[in-house]
Amino acid sequence: MTESPARVLPRPADTVEPFRTADRVHFDELDPMGILHNARYQIHVERAVSAFYRLHGLDTPPGELGGSDRFHAVRRFEIDFELPFREEGPLRVELWLDHLGRTSMRYGFACLGSADEVHATGARTVVRIDPVDFRPREWSTGWREAHLNGLRIERSF
C-alpha cells in the first residue's frame, strides 16, 4: 500500500493566525511500529491548550479553579488520523476557534510535522460548569475576549 501525499494546511491571509506551539514527542510515546500512539495526540493537544491559557493569562492556580472559566469539562474529543507521525522530535499543534457559545466552546486543532505535513486534525469541545451544581455556566467576558482576539476563527459551512 502506498501512502497518499501529505496534506498541508492552507494559510488564510486575512484572519487572525491560529495559536501555534511545539511539543517534543519522546521515544516512549511511540508504539511497537515506531508510530506516535493514538492516545498521545490528545495529550499534545491538551498541552497546546494549556500553553494558550498561559500566554493569555487564563491559567488558574490549582485550588482556585472553582470560580474560574477553567472549571470546565471536556464534552467531546474528536480526531482524524491522516498520516503516521514516525519519529521522535517536535510535533507542532495549531489551535483555532471553531465555536464559542454561551457555555460551551469548540477548539479545532491540527498536529503537524516539521515540513507542515498534517498528521491529525480534530476538535475539542468543552463546557464551563458551575462548581456547586455542575450545571452549565456562561463564560466570562475576559475568557470570551481572549479567545475571540487570540485565535483564528474557522467557520463550518
C-alpha positions, 0 to 999 in steps of 0.5 A: 500500500502506498501512502497518499501525499501529505496534506498541508494546511492552507494559510488564510491571509486575512484572519487572525493566525491560529495559536501555534506551539511545539511539543517534543514527542519522546521515544516512549510515546511511540508504539511497537511500529515506531508510530506516535500512539493514538492516545498521545495526540490528545495529550499534545493537544491538551498541552497546546491548550494549556500553553494558550491559557498561559500566554493569555493569562487564563491559567488558574492556580490549582485550588482556585479553579472553582470560580474560574472559566477553567472549571470546565469539562471536556464534552467531546474529543474528536480526531482524524488520523491522516498520516503516521507521525514516525519519529521522535522530535517536535510535533507542532499543534495549531489551535483555532476557534471553531465555536464559542457559545454561551457555555460551551466552546469548540477548539479545532486543532491540527498536529503537524510535522516539521515540513507542515505535513498534517498528521491529525486534525480534530476538535475539542469541545468543552463546557464551563460548569458551575462548581456547586451544581455542575450545571452549565455556566456562561463564560466570562467576558475576559475568557470570551475576549481572549479567545475571540482576539487570540485565535483564528476563527474557522467557520463550518459551512 
